[in-house]
Amino acid sequence: MAGHDESKMVQPSSIEDAKAELRVAAQVLRDALSVEERKVAAEAIVQRKFPLAVTPDVIVSGFMPLKSEINPLPLLQKLAEAGARLALPAVAGRGKPLIMRAWEFGAPLDRGQWGIREPKAEAPEVEPDILLVPLLAFDRAAFRLGYGAGYYDMTIHRLRALKPVTAVGIAFAAQEVPKIPTTPRDERLDLVLTEREVIDLR
C-alpha cells in the first residue's frame, strides 16, 4: 500500500518535470522565429476564413502578445469588423481564473502582471463565447502547453461550466509537438489556428 501511495505521489511531479522540460524547448524554438516569420504567420491566419460564425452578439476574447507569441491583434481587428464584441484578460490573482473584460481597439489599457496590458478595472466583465488562447506548444489530441500557472485552464473550465465556449489556440505551425504531458486539470482546445492550417479538434 505504501508503495502504491508513493507511486501516486511521484506521478504528478514527473508530468510536471516533463512539462517544464518541454516549456524550455518550446520557448527556445518560438524565440528562434524571426520577426518577419512571426508577422507573415499572423497575417496568414487573418487572410484565411475564420472557422467559426461571428455574429454581432458573439464575444471574442483575445490577448496581448507577450515576447515571441504570435500576434492575435490583426485577427481580433478582422473579427471586430465582422461585428464581434471583444474582450481581453485581466489577472485576478494566482490560483484564480482570468477576468475577461470588454475592450475595443483604441480603449485605454493598464499594465497588469508581468507588464501585460489589460483593460482598466472599470471595464465591464464579460463571458466570452470564443477564446483565443496563447500557448507554448500544442498537440493533435487537443492539448496545449501554457506557462505553468494554469490561468487559461481555470478560465476555460469556469466558462464551460456556464455556457458553450470554443477555445481556439493560435500558434505557429512549428509549435506543434507529438504529445503534451497532461494532468486532469488540463482543458482541451477545440481548434488550433496556424499559418498553415485550421486544425479542428472537436
Disulfide bonds with the S-S distance in Angstrom:
none
